[in-house]
């Protein structure tokens, strides 16, 4: 998968043993090289990635779900370039920016006015930690519950909320206020919440790294009711699944968690689908009470934030992307294409392959009786021209998170290449 130029560079590295990306991450460079997955220099166009040696790959990852409009989207790039030319100060502390108000209003409208406030941050992990901070301040409690095999980011505290010890095993310090339970184990959850020390339960309506595991309307309603009965805040981490990927604007809607009832979460976090993969941006949607608990006390009007949180360029990018998703009816398209992928898989593969997830937040699993490993299928798919990736918390499954512009032709290519990858 390397161009002639990169092959030459590889030969040079072999002579002087100085990896080209030594200042960045030579270990990752070595892994990609040894696995034959080095695609350095790739370019994108729509639903496809073109490698430096000219190979076309159907992109079923979309940059971990960030490139919801695909790559090099003409209108997005043109409108973003226009925003770059504006003379307004991008980061300026002494104002309440109109662009922040516009994007907050848009997000609240898309949520059906289930929330009243929006807090802007930069990354998904930052926003998740901010939501926990709001919950701790609002409740006066100290502890957090997350679910095993979940993923909430890799900053310090979010790493420990992420329910897989792989991410924290090298850290000698461990916080004592993060508790993990298995998803849907309500007996264990009830025992933990009975302590009345839990400020928040953090959950993913549709998970990204654990084979698109998702909650049902019944289990989500039960989760919300248990939190309400113990005075615990419920935080929906939709960094991956929010803003159209599930075939609804929010993952809580895809699982039937009716926001007009007490089943609604107290806070909802979005990020990946907000700016089309161009700039970092995240947001926490919440109610007035939890917001006021942090900012409403005297002298606390700016007690939580970050340097680039709410910067004008990110706000403009978010407005552009949401407008294009809405105009292109891409939320509806995600629902339709996800259903079509499910139909094609059921018709072509019987029970040899099963599909999990909602919309275009999907994972594939193989029949355990097949004499195939998911790693082999993954590599064969790449050789056949389809880019996907095993899930970190469920390596026996394959993540599919294509752009929301995915169409019928792309679905047919995916199914045909999958059929080839499953051949003995």
N, C-alpha and C positions, 0 to 999 in steps of 0.2 A: 504494500500500500504506500510505498515511498516513491517520490519523484526521483529523477536521475540526480538532481542537486542534493537531495537529502541523503541519497545513497552515497554520494561522494563524501558528504560530511560525516557519514557513519564510518567510512573507511579511514578518514582522518582521525576520528575519535579512537579507532582501534589502534592507531600508531602511538598517539601521545597519551591515551587513557584520560583525556580531559573531556568529559561530556559537555556538549554544547550548552545545556541548560543547568550546568552545575550551580550557578547562583540562585536558581529558582527551586528545582526539585529533581536532582539527578536520579533519584530512586524511582520516581514515576516515569522518567524518560527511559530508564533501563527496562522497567516492566513493559511499557508499550513496545519497545524495540524487540524484546525477547518474545512477546506474545504475538508479534506481527500486527499490532494495532496502532502503530504510529501514523496518525493522519495529520501531522503538523502541516500547516499551509492550506488546509481545506477551505473551500468557499461554499456558500449556501445560496440556493435559489428556490423559493417556494418550499415544497416538501422534500427537496433533495439536497444532499451534500455532494460536492465534487471534490475528490481528493487531489492532491498535488500531481499524481500520476494519471489523472483523467478519468478515474472510476467514478461512476454515479451511484450513490447510496440513497435509498429511500429512508428518510430520517423519521424513525418512530420513537425518538427520544425528545426532540425539540429542546435541547439544552436543559434537561431535567424538567421540562414542561414550561420553560420560560418563553420560548419562541412560538407563542400561540397563533401568531399571524404568519408563521413560516419565516423563511430567511429572505432578506433583501426585499421586503415588502415595499413596493414603489411609493405608495401614498404615505406610509408611515415614515419612510426615510425623507421624503420631500417635506412633510410637515414638521418633522423633528429638526431638519436642517434650517427651516424658517425660524423655529424657536431658538436655535443657537445664535441666530443673527440679531436677536432683540437686545436692546441695550440695558434692560433692567438688571439690577444687581441680583446675582443668583443666590447667594447666601448672605442674608442681612437680618440681624437680630431685632432691629427696631421697627417692626411692622407686623401687621397681620395680613399676610399676602392674599390677594384676591384669588390667585391660582390654587392656594390651599382650600379656600372656601368652596371654589367651584368643584374640585375633585372630591372633597368631603361630601358636598351636597349630592354629587353623582353616586357615590358609594352608598350613601344612606337611602337614596331613592331606589337603587337596585336592590337593596335589602328589604324593600317594602316598609321603610321607616320603622323597622324593628329595633333600631338603635338610634341614639340621639347625638353621639359624639364620635369623632374620628381622631386618633392619635397617629401621626406619621413618623415612621422610622426608616431605616435604610435597608436592613436585611431581615429575612424571616426569623432568624435566631434572635435578633435584637427585639423584634416585635413580640415574639413569644415571651421573652424575659420581661419585657415591659408590661405585658398583660398580667404576668404573675406578680409583678411589683404592684400594679393597680389592685389586684385581688388581695394581696397581703395588707396593703394600706387600708383598703376598704373594710376588711374583716377584722383586722388586728390580730390575725393568726400567722403562724410561722411556716407551716408545712405544705407540701404539694404532692399530689398523686398523679402519676402518668402510667401508661400501659406498656407492658413488655412488648418488645419488637416494634414499638413506635419510633418515630424520628422527629425531633424538634430543633435540630441544628447542632452546631459544634462549637459555639462559644462556651465559656466555662460552665455556667449553670445549666444551659440547655443541653450540654453534653451529658450531664447526669440525669436530666429528664428523659433523654433518649434511652429507650429501654433495651439496650444491647451493650453488655460490658466491654465489647471490642473497642468502643470509642473512648473508654476511660481507664482501661486496665493499667496503663502506664502512669497514672496519676496516684500518688501515694495518699494525698488528701482526699477525703470523701465527705460530702455534706451529710449531715444527719437528718435533714428535713425533706428528702425526696423519697417517696414510697412508690414501689412498682407492684401492680397486680396484673393478672391476666385479663385481657379484654373479655367482657361478658361474665366474669366471675363476680357476681353481685354479692355473694356471701362474704368473700374476702374484702371487697370494696366497702361493704357496710361495716365490717369490723374496724377498718382503718378510719372511716369517717366518724365512727362513734366516739372517737377521742376528742372531737370538736377542736382539734388543732389544725385541721386541713383548711387552708385558705382557698385552694382551687384544685379542681380536677381538669387535666388537660387531655383532650382526645382528638383524634383525626377522624372526621366523618367517613372519609375514604382515604386509606393510608397509601403512601407512596412507596415505602421501602419494604413493606411486608405483604407482598402479593395482592395489593389492592383490597386488603381486608377492609370491610366496611360494616357499619352498624345498620340495623334495621329500624323502622319506625318504632317498633315495640321496645327494642333494647335501648334506643336513644331516649325514648320517653321515660323509660324506667331509670336510666342514668340521670336524666335531668330531675326527676322527682326525688331521687335519693339525695342529690345535691341540695335541692330546695329544702328538704326536710331537716338537713343538718346545717343550714346556713353556709353552705360551701358554694363558691363561684364555679361555674362551668365555662371552660374556655375551649372553643372549637378552633383547632389549628388547621386552617385551610390554606396554609402557605403553598401546598402542592395542588390541592383539589379545588380551590376556589376560583371564581371569576370565569365560569363557563366550561371548565374541563370535564365536569361530570354530566354535561348536558343540561344543567341548570346553572343559574348564576352562582349559586352557593351549594357546597356539598351537603349542607344540612337539608336543603330542599330535595336533593337527589335521594336521600335516605328516608324522606317522608317526615322529617322533624319539623312539624308545623310551627312556624315562628309566632303565630297568633295565639298560641296556647302557652301554658307554663313550661312546655318542653323546650322553648327557645334557650340557647346558651346565653350567658351573661355577656360574653365577649367573643368576638370572632376575628381571627388573624388572617390577612391575605398578603400575598407578595408576588410569587413567581409569574403569574399571568398578568401582572399590572402594567408592565412597560415593554412587553414584547421582547424581552431579553436585552434591551439597549442600556438601561441604567438601573442601578439598585434602588428599590423602593418597596416599602412594606407599610401596612396600616393595621391598626387595631380599632375595630368598631365596638362600641360599648354604650352603656346607658349613662344618664346624667350623674346618678349617685356614685358610681365607681370612679368616674372622671373627677367629680368634685372632691372626693376623698383625698385625691393626690394634689390637685391644683388649687382647691378652694380655701385652704388655710392661709392666714395672713403671711405674706412673704414667700409663698410657695408657687407663684404663678409660672415659674420656669424651672421647677425642681426636677423635672424629668424631660429628657430630650437628647439629641445628638447633633453634632455640627452640621451634617448634611441632611438631617431629618426635615422633610418638608421643603427642600430647596426647589426653586422655581422651575428649573429644567426638568426635574423628575416629575413635578406636578403636571407640567405641560405634556410630558410623554405619557403619563397615566391617562390624562383626558383624551389624547389622540387615540391611544390603543383601545380604550373602552368605547369610544365613538365608532371606530372601525369594526370592532367585534359586534357592536349592536347593528350597525348598518349592513354588515355582511351576514347577519343572522347566523353567526358562527356558534352560538350556544345551541340553537336548534340543530345545526349541522353536526355538532359533537354528539348529540343524542342520536341522530339518525345514523351516523357512520359507526358509532359504537354498536348500535343494534344490528347494522348490516354485517359488521365483523363477527358478531355472535352468530348470526344466521349462517354465514359462510363457513365458519368453523364447525358448527353442528352438522351441516350438510356434508362437508368434505371429510371430516375426521372422526365422526361418531363420538365415541368417548375417549379416543386416544389423546385428544387435547381438550382441555376445558378453559373457558374464559371467565375471568373474575373482574369485578369492578363496576364502574358506572361511566357512561359516556365514553370519553377517550382517556380516562384514568383507568388503565387496564393492566392485567397480568395474565400470562399464559402458564398453565401447568400441564405436565405430561402424565399420562396413565402410569402409575408406578410399575405396572407389568411390562412396559416397553423396555427393550434392551437398549436404551438411549439415555444419555445424560443431558441435562439442560445446557451444560457448558458446550457440549458438542453441537447441539442444535443452534445455540447462539453464534458460535464461530462459523457454522455452515451458512447461517443466515447472512452474516457479514460477507462471506465469500460470494454468496448469491446476490448481494446488493441491497440488503436491508439492515439498517442500523437499529439495534435494540440493546438491552443490557439486563443481566441478572439483577434481581433485587438484593440489596445488601443484607436484609434481615430474613430473606427467604431465597437463598441461592438456587433452589430447585425450581424457581419460577422466573419468568422473563417479563420485564417491564415493557409496556407499550404506552407511550405518552406522546403521540404524534401531534403536529400542529392542528389547530382547530379548523384549518382550511382543508384538511384531509378530505379527499373525494372518492367517488366510486372507483375510478381508475387506480388510485393508490391502494384501496382495499383489495382489489383483484391482484395487484402485484404482490402485496403482503401475503395473501393466501397461497398464491402459486409458489412463492419462494419458500414459504413454510412447508408446503407439501414436498418440495425438493429436499429440504433440510431433514425431513423425517424419513426419507428413503434409506433402507439399510445399505 
